[in-house]
Amino acid sequence: MLLPIATALKGLDQRLLYTLTVFVSTAGLLLLWRLWRFTLLPAIRPDEPKELPYWLPCRCSSEQDLLSLHILLNFSNLI
């Protein structure tokens, strides 16, 4: 089963192989971290409050704050 994958990877450029290795390693570490943090750790410590997984916690409010700052600075130039 792994032989076709190994022969396919043998023909790839060295830079592409390095990029693929970094990508697969990063994705694997992220998957292991998520599994530990949100699946195994709550099972080990059931009395602690559960943490919900999220990727970008304050994205919408940050955009609104930046937009408000931009409007404020433009308004201050008119005065």
N, C-alpha and C positions, 0 to 999 in steps of 0.2 A: 504494500500500500504506500509506503514512503518512498519507494524507489522511483516512481514517476515524478514525484515532487522534487526529489534530489537531482534527477537528471534535468528537470526544467530549470532549477535554480543554478545549475552548473553553467548554463549558457548565458546567464545574465551578466550585465556589466557590473564591475566591482562597486561602483558608486551606488547603483540601484539596489544591489544586494545589501549594502550598508544601510541605506535609507529604509528598506523593507525590514531589516532586523531591528532598527531603532523603533519603527512604527509598531511592529508586533510586540516588542518588549514593553513599550509604553502602554499599549492597550492591555496587555496581560497584567501589568502592575496595577493599572487603574481598575481592572476587573477584580483582582484579588483584594485591593483596598476596599472597594465597594462591598464586596462579599463579607469581608471582616467587619467593617464599620456598621453596616445596616442589616446584616443577617445573623452573623455568629455572635457578635458582642451583645446585642439585645437578648439573645437566647441564653447567654451565660449570666447576664445581669438583668433579670426581669423586673427588678424593683426600681431601676433607674428610668427616668423619663425617656421616651423614644425620640430619637432625632430623625427628622424627615430629610431625605436627600434632596438637594437642589443644586443647580449649577451656577446660576447668576442671581445672587440674592437681592440686589438692589438696582437692577438695571433700569427699570421704568422710572423710579424716582430720581435717579441720577440724570437721566435725559431731561426730565422736567426741570430739575434744578439748573442744569446748564442752559436750558432754553430761557428760564426766568432770568438768569444772570445776563444772558445776551440781550434780552429785552430791556432790562434795567440799564445796562451800559449804553444801549442805543438811545434810550429815553434821556439819560443824563447828558448826552452830547447835544440834544436838542434844546436844553435849558440854557 
